[in-house]
């Protein structure tokens, strides 16, 4: 097995730069930011900043390469995935592994159509409060990267000799570079847990334009009980569709999220809330519209997500017509 030494970050937003900066602190020469054309020129001219500090990242031009990456971490929005799949092609070698930190439950299969399933463990990031604007990312919580095969003989979130080569090699790199990670025994369930969380907090925070604090427990200084209830109602629809899908989420999964949520920075916002405020396209097709489709497939009503999906699509449309409606 070849030790992982070089990592390519595809997507220099909040998540991508949070992970990249952690690796950079360990070894500046081991991490590269992928870009091309005008965006690459902008990064080189303006620089990239994390928590107010300019970081002199190495850049990899998507349009030319003389090397292959050992590990590629994809951290873009879902609607940019097709372009990223094409952009990384010059850096994918026979022994390159790929982790996708996208939201939702489908990106690995999409990437695998181009690069094969063997090299792509399932992955997600949970617990980061990173926010991004222009070339600046700020965060208090790095979050944890969960990754692995569908099932993993891991112990306490750590890889064992019985785990796949991909899981062991990536775990070894994250140990060395101090990237917070965990290898769950059941990675598919872990993906669905995050899917449930995103369907709740991301969508409701975007529609209401509220930070994490509004959704924290009663007694917290910024708590808005109705917002927390709406988030919970949206999540319950994911629990309902998970059962015929064979995943069987339950309300204890929600409670674990509530405990985690209460420790996030109250003033920080979800990525979808940031997108709505900035007038950008969201990932609603990965959240409400996926829940609605699963509900139709299994004959389960999903009224909360039906309304949230329409609200978010309406906010997206409003942003495209700012000249008429005014800024959000």
C-alpha positions as CSV (number, residue, x, y, z in Angstrom):
1,X,0.0,0.0,0.0
2,X,1.2,3.5,-0.9
3,X,1.3,6.0,2.0
4,X,-0.8,9.1,1.4
5,X,1.4,12.2,1.1
6,X,-0.3,14.7,-1.2
7,X,-3.9,15.9,-0.9
8,X,-5.9,17.9,-3.4
9,X,-8.8,20.0,-2.1
10,X,-11.4,20.5,-4.8
11,X,-13.7,23.3,-3.6
12,X,-12.2,26.2,-1.7
13,X,-15.2,27.2,0.3
14,X,-16.0,26.9,4.0
15,X,-15.5,23.2,4.4
16,X,-12.6,22.9,1.9
17,X,-10.5,25.6,3.4
18,X,-11.2,24.4,7.0
19,X,-9.8,21.0,6.1
20,X,-7.0,22.4,3.9
21,X,-5.8,24.8,6.7
22,X,-5.6,21.9,9.2
23,X,-3.4,19.9,6.8
24,X,-1.4,23.0,6.0
25,X,-0.6,23.5,9.7
26,X,0.9,20.0,9.7
27,X,2.8,20.2,6.4
28,X,2.3,23.1,3.9
29,X,3.7,21.1,1.1
30,X,1.3,18.2,1.4
31,X,-2.0,20.1,0.4
32,X,-3.0,21.8,-2.8
33,X,-6.0,23.8,-3.7
34,X,-7.5,23.0,-7.1
35,X,-8.6,25.8,-9.4
36,X,-8.4,27.0,-13.0
37,X,-8.8,30.1,-15.1
38,X,-10.0,33.3,-13.6
39,X,-10.6,31.7,-10.2
40,X,-7.0,30.5,-10.0
41,X,-5.8,34.0,-10.9
42,X,-8.1,35.4,-8.2
43,X,-6.7,33.0,-5.6
44,X,-3.1,33.8,-6.5
45,X,-3.6,37.6,-6.6
46,X,-6.0,38.0,-3.6
47,X,-4.9,35.0,-1.5
48,X,-7.0,32.8,0.7
49,X,-7.7,33.6,4.3
50,X,-8.7,31.4,7.2
51,X,-9.7,33.0,10.6
52,X,-8.2,36.3,9.4
53,X,-4.8,34.9,8.5
54,X,-3.6,34.7,4.9
55,X,-2.4,31.2,4.1
56,X,0.1,30.6,1.3
57,X,-1.5,27.5,-0.1
58,X,0.0,25.7,-3.1
59,X,-2.3,25.7,-6.1
60,X,-3.0,23.0,-8.6
61,X,-4.2,24.1,-12.1
62,X,-7.0,21.9,-13.2
63,X,-6.0,22.4,-16.8
64,X,-2.5,21.0,-16.5
65,X,-0.6,18.6,-14.2
66,X,2.6,16.6,-14.0
67,X,1.6,14.6,-11.0
68,X,-1.2,12.6,-9.4
69,X,-2.7,13.2,-6.0
70,X,-2.7,10.4,-3.4
71,X,-6.1,11.7,-2.0
72,X,-8.6,14.1,-3.4
73,X,-11.1,15.7,-1.1
74,X,-14.2,17.1,-2.9
75,X,-15.9,19.9,-0.9
76,X,-18.0,21.7,-3.4
77,X,-21.8,22.4,-3.7
78,X,-23.8,19.6,-5.3
79,X,-24.6,21.8,-8.4
80,X,-20.8,22.2,-9.0
81,X,-20.1,18.4,-8.7
82,X,-20.3,17.6,-12.5
83,X,-17.7,20.3,-13.2
84,X,-15.4,19.2,-10.3
85,X,-15.6,15.6,-11.5
86,X,-14.1,16.8,-14.8
87,X,-11.6,19.2,-13.2
88,X,-9.9,16.5,-11.1
89,X,-9.4,14.1,-14.0
90,X,-5.7,15.1,-14.6
91,X,-4.9,14.3,-10.9
92,X,-6.5,10.9,-10.6
93,X,-4.0,8.1,-10.8
94,X,-4.3,4.3,-10.3
95,X,-3.7,4.7,-6.6
96,X,-5.7,7.9,-6.0
97,X,-8.5,7.8,-3.4
98,X,-11.4,10.2,-3.4
99,X,-13.5,11.5,-0.5
100,X,-16.6,13.5,-1.1
101,X,-17.7,15.8,1.7
102,X,-20.9,16.9,-0.1
103,X,-24.2,16.9,1.7
104,X,-26.8,14.3,0.8
105,X,-26.6,10.5,0.1
106,X,-25.8,10.3,-3.6
107,X,-22.5,12.0,-4.5
108,X,-20.3,8.9,-4.1
109,X,-22.3,7.0,-6.7
110,X,-22.2,9.9,-9.1
111,X,-18.4,10.2,-8.8
112,X,-18.0,6.4,-9.1
113,X,-19.6,6.5,-12.6
114,X,-16.5,8.3,-13.8
115,X,-13.7,7.0,-11.5
116,X,-14.9,3.6,-10.2
117,X,-16.3,2.6,-6.8
118,X,-13.2,1.0,-5.3
119,X,-11.3,4.2,-4.7
120,X,-14.2,6.1,-3.1
121,X,-15.1,5.4,0.5
122,X,-18.3,7.0,1.8
123,X,-17.7,10.3,3.6
124,X,-19.2,13.3,5.3
125,X,-18.3,16.1,7.6
126,X,-20.3,17.0,10.6
127,X,-20.1,19.7,13.3
128,X,-18.2,22.4,11.6
129,X,-19.5,26.0,12.0
130,X,-17.3,27.3,9.2
131,X,-18.5,30.3,7.2
132,X,-17.2,31.6,3.9
133,X,-17.3,34.9,2.0
134,X,-15.2,35.8,-1.0
135,X,-11.7,34.5,-0.2
136,X,-12.3,34.4,3.6
137,X,-13.3,31.4,5.8
138,X,-13.8,31.6,9.5
139,X,-14.6,28.8,12.0
140,X,-14.6,27.9,15.6
141,X,-15.4,24.2,15.2
142,X,-13.5,22.2,12.6
143,X,-16.0,19.4,12.6
144,X,-15.3,15.7,12.2
145,X,-14.9,13.8,8.9
146,X,-16.7,10.5,9.1
147,X,-15.7,8.0,6.4
148,X,-15.5,4.4,5.5
149,X,-17.0,1.5,3.5
150,X,-20.6,0.6,4.0
151,X,-19.6,-1.5,7.0
152,X,-16.3,-1.2,8.9
153,X,-14.8,-3.4,11.6
154,X,-13.5,-0.3,13.3
155,X,-13.1,0.1,17.1
156,X,-14.0,3.4,18.8
157,X,-14.0,5.2,15.5
158,X,-10.5,4.1,14.6
159,X,-9.5,1.8,11.7
160,X,-8.3,-1.8,12.5
161,X,-6.1,-4.1,10.4
162,X,-9.3,-5.7,9.1
163,X,-10.5,-2.4,7.5
164,X,-10.1,-1.9,3.8
165,X,-6.8,-0.5,2.4
166,X,-8.5,2.8,1.6
167,X,-9.8,3.2,5.1
168,X,-6.5,2.4,6.7
169,X,-4.4,4.6,4.5
170,X,-6.8,7.6,4.8
171,X,-7.0,7.1,8.6
172,X,-3.2,7.0,8.8
173,X,-3.0,10.3,7.0
174,X,-5.6,12.0,9.1
175,X,-3.8,10.8,12.3
176,X,-0.6,12.3,11.0
177,X,-2.1,15.6,9.8
178,X,-4.4,16.0,12.9
179,X,-7.6,16.1,10.8
180,X,-10.5,15.1,13.2
181,X,-12.1,11.9,11.9
182,X,-14.1,8.8,12.8
183,X,-14.6,5.5,11.0
184,X,-18.1,4.3,11.9
185,X,-19.1,0.7,11.9
186,X,-22.2,1.6,9.8
187,X,-21.3,4.4,7.4
188,X,-24.6,4.3,5.5
189,X,-26.5,5.0,8.6
190,X,-24.1,7.8,9.5
191,X,-24.8,9.4,6.1
192,X,-28.5,9.2,6.7
193,X,-28.1,10.8,10.1
194,X,-26.4,13.8,8.5
195,X,-29.0,13.8,5.8
196,X,-31.7,14.0,8.5
197,X,-29.8,16.8,10.2
198,X,-29.4,18.8,7.0
199,X,-33.0,18.4,6.0
200,X,-33.9,19.9,9.4
201,X,-31.4,22.6,10.4
202,X,-30.2,23.7,6.9
203,X,-33.6,24.2,5.3
204,X,-35.4,25.8,8.3
205,X,-32.5,28.1,9.0
206,X,-32.5,29.1,5.4
207,X,-36.2,29.9,5.2
208,X,-36.2,31.7,8.5
209,X,-32.7,33.2,8.1
210,X,-31.7,32.2,11.6
211,X,-28.4,31.1,13.1
212,X,-27.7,28.0,15.2
213,X,-28.7,29.7,18.4
214,X,-32.3,29.9,17.4
215,X,-32.5,26.1,17.3
216,X,-30.7,25.4,20.5
217,X,-32.4,24.0,23.6
218,X,-34.9,25.9,25.7
219,X,-33.1,28.2,28.2
220,X,-30.3,29.0,25.7
221,X,-30.1,32.8,25.1
222,X,-31.2,32.8,21.5
223,X,-33.7,29.9,21.5
224,X,-36.8,30.2,19.3
225,X,-39.0,27.2,20.2
226,X,-41.1,27.3,17.1
227,X,-38.0,27.2,14.9
228,X,-36.7,24.2,16.8
229,X,-40.1,22.5,16.4
230,X,-40.2,23.1,12.7
231,X,-36.7,21.6,12.3
232,X,-37.8,18.6,14.3
233,X,-40.9,18.1,12.1
234,X,-38.8,18.1,9.0
235,X,-36.3,15.6,10.5
236,X,-39.2,13.3,11.5
237,X,-40.1,12.9,7.8
238,X,-36.6,11.6,7.1
239,X,-36.9,9.1,10.0
240,X,-40.2,7.9,8.4
241,X,-38.7,7.3,4.9
242,X,-35.6,5.7,6.3
243,X,-37.4,2.7,7.6
244,X,-38.6,1.3,4.3
245,X,-35.2,2.2,2.9
246,X,-33.7,-0.2,5.4
247,X,-31.8,2.3,7.5
248,X,-34.2,2.6,10.4
249,X,-33.3,6.0,12.0
250,X,-35.1,6.7,15.2
251,X,-35.7,9.6,17.6
252,X,-32.5,8.8,19.6
253,X,-30.6,9.9,16.5
254,X,-32.4,13.2,16.7
255,X,-31.5,13.6,20.4
256,X,-27.8,13.0,19.7
257,X,-28.0,15.9,17.1
258,X,-29.8,18.1,19.6
259,X,-26.9,17.5,22.1
260,X,-24.4,18.3,19.5
261,X,-26.3,21.4,18.2
262,X,-26.3,23.0,21.7
263,X,-22.4,23.2,21.5
264,X,-22.2,25.0,18.1
265,X,-21.5,28.7,18.0
266,X,-24.9,30.4,18.4
267,X,-24.1,33.2,16.0
268,X,-22.9,31.0,13.1
269,X,-25.2,30.0,10.3
270,X,-25.7,26.8,8.2
271,X,-24.3,26.8,4.6
272,X,-27.8,26.9,3.2
273,X,-28.7,29.9,5.3
274,X,-25.5,31.6,4.0
275,X,-26.5,30.7,0.4
276,X,-30.0,32.2,0.8
277,X,-28.6,35.4,2.4
278,X,-26.1,35.8,-0.5
279,X,-28.6,35.1,-3.2
280,X,-26.9,31.9,-4.3
281,X,-28.4,28.6,-5.5
282,X,-29.0,26.1,-2.7
283,X,-28.9,22.3,-2.4
284,X,-32.6,21.9,-2.0
285,X,-32.7,19.1,-4.5
286,X,-30.6,17.1,-2.1
287,X,-32.8,17.8,0.9
288,X,-36.5,18.5,0.6
289,X,-36.8,17.2,-3.0
290,X,-35.0,14.0,-2.1
291,X,-37.3,13.4,0.9
292,X,-40.4,14.1,-1.2
293,X,-39.2,11.6,-3.9
294,X,-38.5,9.0,-1.2
295,X,-42.0,9.7,0.3
296,X,-43.6,9.1,-3.1
297,X,-41.6,5.9,-3.6
298,X,-42.6,4.4,-0.3
299,X,-46.1,6.0,0.0
300,X,-45.3,8.2,3.0
301,X,-46.6,11.8,3.3
302,X,-43.9,14.5,3.5
303,X,-45.9,17.7,3.9
304,X,-43.3,19.6,5.9
305,X,-40.6,19.1,3.3
306,X,-43.1,19.8,0.5
307,X,-43.6,23.3,2.0
308,X,-39.9,23.9,2.8
309,X,-38.9,22.9,-0.7
310,X,-41.4,25.4,-2.3
311,X,-40.3,28.1,0.1
312,X,-36.6,27.6,-0.7
313,X,-37.3,27.5,-4.5
314,X,-39.3,30.7,-4.1
315,X,-36.4,32.4,-2.3
316,X,-34.0,31.3,-5.0
317,X,-36.3,32.8,-7.6
318,X,-36.6,36.0,-5.7
319,X,-32.8,36.3,-5.5
320,X,-32.7,36.1,-9.3
321,X,-35.1,39.0,-9.6
322,X,-33.5,41.4,-7.1
323,X,-33.9,44.3,-9.5
324,X,-37.7,43.9,-9.2
325,X,-38.1,42.7,-5.6
326,X,-35.0,44.3,-4.0
327,X,-32.3,42.6,-2.0
328,X,-33.2,39.9,0.5
